[in-house]
Amino acid sequence: MADELTPYLEHSPLVDWQTPAVRELARRLSTDTDTETAAACFAFVRDEIRHSNDIETAAMPLAASAVLAARTGLCFAKSHLLAALLRANGIPAGFGYVRLASQGAVSGFCLHGFNTIRLHEFGWVRADARGNNARVNTVFAPPGESLAYLPRREGEYFLAENYPRPLPLVVDAYARARDLESLRAALPDDRRARFGPM
């Protein structure tokens, strides 16, 4: 089991949990149990890191440390920071994605990113720290799950895998974008017919 979880604890350029600012915040959010620590990390990212669509910003950070410094990010960026805070506390964390209809996307669909978290008491759970607003209200209450968006229309689905690393197509979309507006117009989409439980 330990070897299977190793990829969900790794440091990487996007989940850069070994950077001093991320490590210090993770230390301050640490509590007595992994569930309580995960709840504190989740609440910080959900409430203290504003979703870029909810505020006027030109920032488009992607790496966890950059998201923390900017205090804003899209769902993908926020999931990188949450994973980094969790991993810095020794809690395995990965990435989940759901394909959703989107009027602004070129293909008519785009991905929304959230996290997967491995807790001693509950196993793997999904958590969505997108950030609450008038239309979204997520909480952290395992073993229950509270996701910002659920598949409801034809063509919408959860990607079946629990990814240890951000999807390359998400990273590529950021790399191609000139600015946040162009990124919003070209949000990544997974056109493969893959769906199912985590």
Residue frames as qw, qx, qy, qz and C-alpha x, y, z in Angstrom:
[[0.000, 0.884, 0.467, 0.000, 0.00, 0.00, 0.00],
 [0.329, -0.755, 0.080, 0.562, 2.81, 2.43, 0.87],
 [0.364, -0.127, 0.581, 0.717, 4.35, 2.09, -2.61],
 [0.169, 0.613, 0.690, 0.346, 0.96, 2.69, -4.23],
 [0.149, -0.923, -0.322, 0.150, 0.60, 5.95, -2.32],
 [0.556, -0.342, 0.157, 0.741, 4.10, 7.28, -3.06],
 [0.263, 0.359, 0.437, 0.781, 3.06, 9.14, -6.27],
 [0.238, -0.801, -0.441, -0.327, 0.34, 10.91, -4.27],
 [0.553, -0.761, -0.095, 0.326, 2.95, 12.34, -1.90],
 [0.686, 0.115, 0.179, 0.696, 5.56, 13.52, -4.39],
 [0.071, -0.755, 0.014, 0.652, 6.92, 17.03, -4.78],
 [0.567, 0.409, 0.517, 0.494, 6.78, 18.39, -8.34],
 [0.203, 0.108, 0.129, 0.965, 7.03, 21.74, -10.14],
 [0.345, -0.457, -0.370, -0.732, 3.25, 22.21, -9.86],
 [0.746, -0.599, -0.252, -0.142, 2.71, 20.53, -6.49],
 [0.480, 0.482, -0.442, 0.585, 5.76, 22.18, -4.96],
 [0.656, -0.692, -0.252, -0.165, 5.02, 21.40, -1.34],
 [0.772, -0.236, -0.184, 0.560, 8.66, 21.62, -0.28],
 [0.223, 0.585, 0.005, 0.780, 8.80, 25.38, -0.88],
 [0.214, -0.025, -0.605, 0.767, 9.14, 27.30, 2.40],
 [0.371, -0.074, 0.082, -0.922, 5.86, 29.26, 2.20],
 [0.747, -0.113, -0.476, -0.450, 3.80, 26.14, 1.48],
 [0.599, -0.049, -0.729, 0.327, 5.56, 24.11, 4.19],
 [0.047, 0.040, -0.488, 0.871, 5.04, 26.85, 6.77],
 [0.565, -0.093, -0.076, -0.817, 1.35, 27.20, 5.98],
 [0.755, -0.064, -0.623, -0.191, 0.94, 23.41, 6.03],
 [0.401, 0.005, -0.713, 0.576, 2.59, 23.32, 9.46],
 [0.206, -0.045, 0.317, -0.925, 0.20, 25.99, 10.78],
 [0.691, -0.031, -0.235, -0.683, -2.81, 24.07, 9.43],
 [0.515, 0.086, -0.850, 0.068, -1.68, 20.74, 10.91],
 [0.629, -0.454, 0.197, -0.600, -3.82, 19.26, 13.71],
 [0.529, -0.364, 0.730, -0.235, -4.08, 15.99, 15.64],
 [0.697, 0.198, 0.690, 0.006, -5.62, 13.81, 12.92],
 [0.258, -0.009, 0.615, 0.745, -5.33, 13.60, 9.16],
 [0.052, 0.670, 0.696, 0.252, -9.07, 14.25, 8.76],
 [0.200, -0.883, -0.251, 0.342, -8.91, 17.43, 10.85],
 [0.339, -0.469, 0.367, 0.728, -5.76, 18.55, 9.04],
 [0.234, 0.274, 0.721, 0.592, -7.37, 17.89, 5.66],
 [0.031, -0.822, -0.568, -0.013, -10.42, 19.87, 6.75],
 [0.264, -0.799, -0.010, 0.540, -8.23, 22.83, 7.76],
 [0.311, -0.222, 0.564, 0.732, -6.30, 22.74, 4.48],
 [0.157, 0.518, 0.751, 0.378, -9.53, 22.46, 2.50],
 [0.097, -0.881, -0.419, 0.197, -11.11, 25.41, 4.32],
 [0.295, -0.626, 0.203, 0.693, -8.05, 27.58, 3.73],
 [0.227, -0.023, 0.665, 0.712, -7.94, 26.93, -0.02],
 [0.055, 0.636, 0.736, 0.224, -11.70, 27.21, -0.43],
 [0.174, -0.897, -0.383, 0.136, -12.06, 30.43, 1.58],
 [0.347, -0.765, 0.149, 0.522, -8.73, 32.26, 1.44],
 [0.262, -0.182, 0.639, 0.700, -7.76, 31.61, -2.19],
 [0.495, 0.522, 0.231, -0.654, -10.32, 33.35, -4.39],
 [0.648, 0.328, 0.634, 0.266, -11.47, 31.67, -7.60],
 [0.240, -0.169, 0.322, 0.900, -10.31, 33.78, -10.54],
 [0.057, -0.453, -0.673, -0.583, -13.79, 33.83, -12.08],
 [0.331, -0.745, -0.567, 0.114, -15.25, 35.33, -8.92],
 [0.300, -0.783, -0.036, 0.544, -12.98, 38.38, -8.78],
 [0.475, 0.875, -0.094, 0.014, -11.40, 40.91, -11.11],
 [0.579, -0.592, 0.480, 0.289, -7.89, 39.58, -11.70],
 [0.599, 0.668, -0.391, -0.203, -5.38, 39.05, -14.44],
 [0.264, -0.530, 0.800, -0.093, -3.41, 36.48, -12.46],
 [0.915, 0.148, -0.225, -0.301, -3.23, 32.92, -13.76],
 [0.179, -0.570, 0.788, -0.150, -0.90, 31.03, -11.39],
 [0.853, 0.071, -0.433, -0.285, -0.68, 27.26, -11.67],
 [0.552, 0.141, -0.711, 0.411, 2.02, 25.99, -9.29],
 [0.535, -0.631, -0.549, 0.116, 0.95, 25.66, -5.67],
 [0.457, -0.391, -0.196, 0.775, 3.44, 28.22, -4.35],
 [0.066, 0.136, 0.305, 0.940, 2.39, 30.74, -7.02],
 [0.372, -0.579, -0.602, -0.405, -1.27, 30.23, -6.17],
 [0.538, -0.593, -0.443, 0.403, -0.52, 30.85, -2.51],
 [0.340, -0.214, 0.013, 0.916, 1.41, 34.03, -3.35],
 [0.091, -0.229, -0.433, -0.867, -1.30, 35.35, -5.70],
 [0.259, 0.197, 0.673, -0.664, -4.17, 34.31, -3.40],
 [0.668, 0.432, 0.089, -0.599, -6.23, 33.41, -6.46],
 [0.062, -0.266, 0.888, 0.370, -6.54, 30.75, -9.15],
 [0.697, 0.033, -0.400, -0.595, -8.89, 28.70, -11.27],
 [0.913, -0.276, 0.101, -0.285, -10.11, 25.33, -9.99],
 [0.892, 0.258, -0.266, 0.258, -7.03, 23.53, -11.35],
 [0.279, 0.576, -0.426, 0.640, -4.64, 25.91, -9.63],
 [0.542, -0.521, 0.306, -0.583, -6.52, 25.71, -6.34],
 [0.987, -0.110, -0.045, -0.108, -6.41, 21.91, -6.48],
 [0.698, 0.405, -0.388, 0.445, -2.61, 22.07, -6.87],
 [0.072, -0.565, 0.449, -0.689, -2.30, 24.16, -3.72],
 [0.798, -0.358, 0.180, -0.450, -4.63, 21.91, -1.72],
 [0.963, 0.115, -0.216, 0.110, -2.66, 18.84, -2.83],
 [0.454, 0.515, -0.441, 0.578, 0.59, 20.55, -1.82],
 [0.363, -0.543, 0.382, -0.653, -0.68, 21.46, 1.65],
 [0.937, -0.193, 0.066, -0.283, -1.95, 17.94, 2.20],
 [0.881, 0.273, -0.283, 0.264, 1.23, 16.27, 0.95],
 [0.178, 0.609, -0.461, 0.620, 3.34, 18.56, 3.13],
 [0.567, -0.409, 0.434, -0.568, 1.39, 17.09, 6.05],
 [0.133, -0.228, 0.964, 0.010, 1.98, 13.53, 4.85],
 [0.604, 0.367, 0.557, -0.437, -1.58, 13.08, 3.53],
 [0.344, 0.081, 0.747, 0.563, -1.76, 11.46, 0.07],
 [0.358, 0.667, 0.267, -0.597, -3.61, 13.69, -2.38],
 [0.399, 0.124, 0.699, 0.580, -4.42, 13.43, -6.07],
 [0.225, 0.288, -0.146, -0.919, -6.57, 14.99, -8.73],
 [0.371, 0.433, 0.822, -0.001, -10.01, 14.31, -10.11],
 [0.090, 0.183, -0.313, -0.928, -11.79, 15.90, -13.05],
 [0.426, 0.519, 0.706, -0.226, -15.33, 16.20, -14.31],
 [0.159, 0.127, 0.542, 0.816, -16.27, 17.09, -17.90],
 [0.153, 0.618, 0.553, -0.537, -18.99, 19.73, -18.02],
 [0.356, 0.707, 0.463, 0.400, -20.95, 21.58, -20.69],
 [0.306, -0.570, -0.076, 0.759, -19.64, 25.11, -21.09],
 [0.433, 0.851, 0.294, -0.045, -20.95, 27.87, -23.33],
 [0.012, -0.926, 0.306, 0.222, -17.58, 29.60, -23.35],
 [0.558, -0.360, 0.690, 0.288, -15.53, 26.55, -24.36],
 [0.265, 0.426, -0.591, -0.632, -14.62, 25.95, -28.00],
 [0.197, -0.003, -0.961, -0.193, -15.77, 22.31, -27.89],
 [0.589, -0.436, -0.299, -0.611, -18.85, 23.10, -25.80],
 [0.861, -0.453, -0.226, 0.047, -17.30, 21.22, -22.88],
 [0.219, 0.694, -0.528, 0.438, -14.46, 21.79, -20.44],
 [0.672, -0.163, -0.660, 0.294, -12.94, 20.11, -17.43],
 [0.392, -0.789, 0.160, -0.444, -13.36, 21.14, -13.82],
 [0.578, 0.255, -0.688, 0.356, -10.66, 20.04, -11.40],
 [0.637, -0.661, 0.112, -0.380, -10.89, 18.97, -7.76],
 [0.029, 0.561, -0.796, 0.228, -8.92, 16.81, -5.33],
 [0.877, -0.195, -0.424, -0.115, -8.84, 13.24, -4.12],
 [0.164, -0.661, 0.559, -0.473, -7.64, 12.72, -0.54],
 [0.723, -0.055, -0.687, 0.048, -6.59, 9.51, 1.23],
 [0.393, -0.593, 0.350, -0.609, -7.67, 9.54, 4.88],
 [0.052, 0.210, -0.944, 0.250, -6.88, 6.81, 7.42],
 [0.393, 0.173, 0.681, -0.593, -10.47, 6.65, 8.63],
 [0.624, 0.526, 0.275, -0.508, -12.31, 6.84, 5.31],
 [0.678, 0.190, 0.559, 0.438, -9.98, 5.85, 2.47],
 [0.225, 0.093, 0.367, 0.898, -10.13, 7.95, -0.69],
 [0.151, 0.760, 0.547, -0.317, -12.62, 10.82, -0.74],
 [0.364, 0.493, 0.324, 0.721, -13.20, 13.61, -3.24],
 [0.222, -0.717, -0.330, 0.572, -13.08, 17.26, -2.15],
 [0.374, 0.627, 0.362, 0.579, -13.75, 20.41, -4.15],
 [0.350, -0.588, -0.234, 0.691, -12.20, 23.63, -2.82],
 [0.344, 0.551, 0.438, 0.622, -13.31, 25.68, -5.84],
 [0.065, -0.062, -0.242, 0.966, -14.66, 28.39, -3.56],
 [0.098, 0.596, 0.780, -0.167, -18.23, 29.17, -2.60],
 [0.066, 0.007, -0.173, -0.983, -20.44, 31.78, -4.20],
 [0.569, 0.108, 0.185, -0.794, -24.14, 32.29, -4.88],
 [0.828, 0.230, -0.308, -0.408, -24.27, 29.09, -6.97],
 [0.711, 0.208, -0.638, 0.210, -21.64, 26.89, -5.28],
 [0.499, -0.652, 0.361, -0.443, -21.48, 25.70, -1.69],
 [0.802, 0.140, -0.572, 0.097, -19.03, 22.92, -0.91],
 [0.564, -0.692, 0.345, -0.289, -18.09, 21.53, 2.49],
 [0.396, 0.382, -0.826, 0.120, -15.60, 18.97, 3.77],
 [0.670, -0.276, 0.410, -0.554, -17.52, 16.24, 5.59],
 [0.455, 0.252, -0.836, -0.174, -16.11, 12.76, 4.82],
 [0.459, -0.012, 0.777, 0.431, -17.15, 10.13, 4.12],
 [0.425, 0.776, 0.443, -0.142, -19.68, 12.30, 2.29],
 [0.459, 0.039, 0.354, 0.814, -18.63, 14.25, -0.77],
 [0.154, 0.856, 0.315, -0.379, -19.57, 17.80, -1.68],
 [0.502, 0.050, 0.454, 0.734, -18.55, 18.75, -5.22],
 [0.106, 0.427, -0.002, -0.898, -19.13, 22.08, -6.91],
 [0.577, 0.363, -0.314, -0.660, -20.48, 20.50, -10.10],
 [0.593, -0.012, 0.802, -0.073, -21.98, 17.14, -11.01],
 [0.022, 0.031, -0.756, -0.653, -22.58, 15.61, -14.46],
 [0.427, 0.386, 0.560, -0.596, -26.21, 16.22, -15.42],
 [0.610, 0.621, -0.074, -0.486, -26.31, 16.39, -19.22],
 [0.933, 0.264, 0.176, 0.170, -25.32, 14.09, -22.04],
 [0.586, 0.644, -0.192, 0.453, -21.60, 14.40, -22.65],
 [0.231, -0.742, 0.427, -0.463, -20.81, 15.27, -19.04],
 [0.936, -0.165, -0.308, 0.035, -18.96, 12.70, -16.95],
 [0.512, -0.765, 0.386, 0.060, -16.34, 12.12, -14.28],
 [0.524, 0.552, -0.648, 0.028, -12.98, 11.00, -15.56],
 [0.905, -0.286, -0.289, -0.128, -12.62, 7.61, -13.95],
 [0.746, 0.131, -0.417, 0.503, -9.05, 7.83, -12.71],
 [0.486, -0.859, -0.031, 0.157, -7.54, 9.16, -9.51],
 [0.643, 0.637, -0.150, 0.398, -4.56, 11.02, -10.95],
 [0.685, -0.484, -0.157, 0.521, -1.37, 11.49, -8.90],
 [0.317, -0.229, 0.195, 0.900, -0.28, 14.37, -11.18],
 [0.372, 0.604, 0.145, -0.690, -2.17, 17.19, -12.90],
 [0.754, 0.461, 0.458, 0.100, -3.38, 16.22, -16.37],
 [0.461, -0.137, 0.363, 0.798, -0.93, 17.27, -19.09],
 [0.153, 0.593, 0.554, 0.564, -3.76, 18.79, -21.12],
 [0.294, -0.906, -0.286, 0.104, -4.46, 21.18, -18.23],
 [0.514, -0.555, 0.203, 0.622, -0.80, 22.19, -18.06],
 [0.406, 0.191, 0.548, 0.705, -0.70, 22.60, -21.85],
 [0.027, 0.824, 0.502, 0.263, -3.76, 24.87, -21.82],
 [0.366, -0.871, -0.047, 0.325, -2.01, 27.20, -19.37],
 [0.541, -0.304, 0.404, 0.672, 1.19, 27.13, -21.42],
 [0.318, 0.415, 0.592, 0.613, -0.68, 28.13, -24.61],
 [0.077, -0.884, -0.462, 0.006, -2.73, 30.91, -23.00],
 [0.346, 0.516, -0.059, 0.781, -1.58, 34.49, -23.50],
 [0.175, -0.274, 0.380, -0.866, -3.63, 35.70, -20.56],
 [0.286, 0.138, 0.825, -0.468, -6.51, 34.67, -18.31],
 [0.595, 0.441, 0.099, -0.664, -9.12, 35.67, -20.89],
 [0.555, 0.428, -0.626, -0.342, -7.57, 33.45, -23.56],
 [0.034, 0.145, -0.960, 0.236, -7.25, 30.63, -21.02],
 [0.467, 0.252, 0.578, -0.620, -10.95, 30.87, -20.18],
 [0.647, 0.494, -0.161, -0.558, -11.74, 30.67, -23.90],
 [0.656, 0.386, -0.640, -0.099, -9.61, 27.54, -24.31],
 [0.583, -0.442, 0.570, -0.374, -10.20, 25.59, -21.11],
 [0.064, 0.283, -0.940, -0.181, -9.08, 21.98, -21.46],
 [0.823, 0.060, 0.066, -0.560, -11.55, 19.32, -22.54],
 [0.282, -0.235, 0.927, 0.075, -11.25, 15.54, -22.44],
 [0.621, 0.247, -0.274, -0.692, -13.10, 14.19, -25.48],
 [0.282, 0.124, -0.950, -0.049, -12.59, 10.54, -24.64],
 [0.704, -0.368, -0.264, -0.547, -15.71, 8.65, -23.58],
 [0.487, 0.038, -0.762, 0.425, -14.32, 7.69, -20.19],
 [0.449, -0.514, 0.095, -0.724, -16.53, 7.79, -17.19],
 [0.763, -0.234, -0.602, 0.038, -17.25, 5.96, -13.98],
 [0.603, -0.794, -0.071, -0.001, -16.53, 6.05, -10.27],
 [0.010, -0.849, 0.518, -0.107, -13.21, 7.11, -8.81]]
